[in-house]
Amino acid sequence: MTWPLLHIPVQQPLAAHYIEHQSSVIQSLYEFHPDEDVEKRAEWLDGAEHLRADRSELAQVLRRYNQQMNNCPAVMDAIDRLVQSEALVVVGGQQGGLLTGPLLVIYKAVSIIRMAQEAEARLGRPVVPVFWIAGEDHDFDEVNHTYVLNQEPAVQRIRIGKPHELRAPVSHVKLEVSAWESVLAEVEELMPSTEFKPALMEELRQMAKSSTLSDAFAHMIGRLFGEYGLVLIDSADPAIRKLEAPMFQAIIEENDSLEEAYAKSEQDLRTMGYTPQAERSEHSANLFVIHEGERQLLHKENGSFVDRHHTFSWSKAELLNKAGACPQELSNNVLTRPLMQEFLFPVLATVLGPGEIAYWAQTKQAFRTLGMRMPLVWPRMSFTCMEGTLQKLLVKYDLTAEDVIHHYEEKKELWLKSQDELHLDDRFGELRHDVDARYRDMLSVLNDALPALGRLGETNHAKVLEQIDFLHHRAKDALQKQHESGLRQWERLKVTLHPNNKPQERVLNMIMYACRYGEGWFKPVMDAPVVWKGEHRLITL
């Protein structure tokens, strides 16, 4: 199989420059680079075991969680391998979205697995793939919906309701059975009848027994990728929190120094002409606390740690004590999460999307403040799925996928114009030009002979041209109706390959492909060669 490239440039400037290996960006904002530093990063990790959590304790926690969510022999074997002192990790993550969320989540999992395989072959030592489910995040609205194509076809949103309005971590939000039933009913109605649909619906019914979005997400990702040894971790797992207590204490103890470190990295970014991707308010502790069920960001004020509403206040000593005694009540933000991953795992590389690559540039000095080094940043692989029926339409209309993505309206207009045997644009253009010219001649005569008719003549002139334009548009509408079938095929190409004017992977959910091609629909993606330089590839299903 071939994997043709699609020209879909990385839009985030800093991420694009990192991928292009601009030396000034790499040296100033990042620590290592996949082009040349894989062995160097592995060597650094070998001398930094004392900075990390105990491997055996971590393995016990991972084993317990994965036995519940992802109980596959390959996963258990991967966790056993992680205990070995020479084992390394490739990690990446996402919030647990509804029905796995957009396709890019699937491609991130694929990237983690394939890049771990690639690194293991290169280094000759175990490299374990780990998917970090960001269950501690509280932005439920970001993950409570997903998009599929209906029968028109058109992009349609599927959404699950939240039982309360608390700003609780997603992994703490218990969903109602009726909410899951509503989602399944909508999926049942939207998905076409295929040989794979009954099995898909049964799998979704099993998934819907989960009490949270994070658990449902873990079950689905485990079902898809467990055979490849993809180890799952939920950042909101209380057992993981206990292991993280020493790092929470380090972040609290060094909080002022970390704030200076983030500020230094952000100043470096601005000096180089970039805008920091992650917003950081002045005196933020870059930690959250779970208080009365809600996730509240901590700020420093007069030597204390407070929330924005000043409903509670802790001294540094009190917060350090909380971190040791009740670490499950603390939570990282986007700038301290990389530090926590580094504490838990021997991270050879982290798999990131463009926006993530940009905000990780704000963490280099923070890593160094804690005696750590930022891992290799490995850009996620990107794909667009092409079905055989769409390929036939491209041939029929003499198009490429890039034509649909970048030149859709232009190409569609040219095709529609080619169907116009009456040459409507030319005929109406000539008519309008002739009427306009002759009317102007008439107005010139009237204005000289009968000046009082000037204003009336101008108004009438505009109305005559308006009526010509009206008939022109109605004629074009009638022409389009004659070609509705063809235009629907054009629209199908558009909403499938570039839905909502965005890359397919950022919008559509994978269940539409699972329904048409079965649970293994993504296997061609698993066979694609490992690349990391921003290449976007076309996958034929």
Secondary structure, 3 states (H helix, E strand, C coil): CCCCEECCCCCCHHHHHHHCCCHHHHHHHCCCCCCCCHHHHHHHHHCCHHHCCCHHHHHHHHHHHHHHHCCCHHHHHHHHHHCCCCCEEEEEEECCCHHHCEHHHHHHHHHHHHHHHHHHHHHCCCEEEEEEECCCCCCHHHHCEEEEECCCCCEEEEECCCCCCCCCCHHHCCCCHHHHHHHHHHHHHHCCCCCCHHHHHHHHHHHCCCCCHHHHHHHHHHHHHHHHCCEEEECCCHHHHHHHHHHHHHHHHCHHHHHHHHHHHHHHHHHCCCCCCCCCCCCEEEEEEEECCEEEEEEEECCEEECCCCCCEEEHHHHHHHHHHCHHHEEECCCCHHHHHHHHCCEEEEEECHHHHHHHCCCHHHHHHCCCCCCEEEECCEEEEECHHHHHHHHHCCCCHHHHHHCHHHHHHHHHHHCCCCCHHHHHHHHHHHHHHHHHHHHHHHHHHCHHHHHHHHHHHHHHHHHHHHHHHHHHHHHHHHCHHHHHHHHHHHHHHCHHHCCHHHCEECHHHHHHHCCCCCHHHHCCCCCCCCCEEEEEC
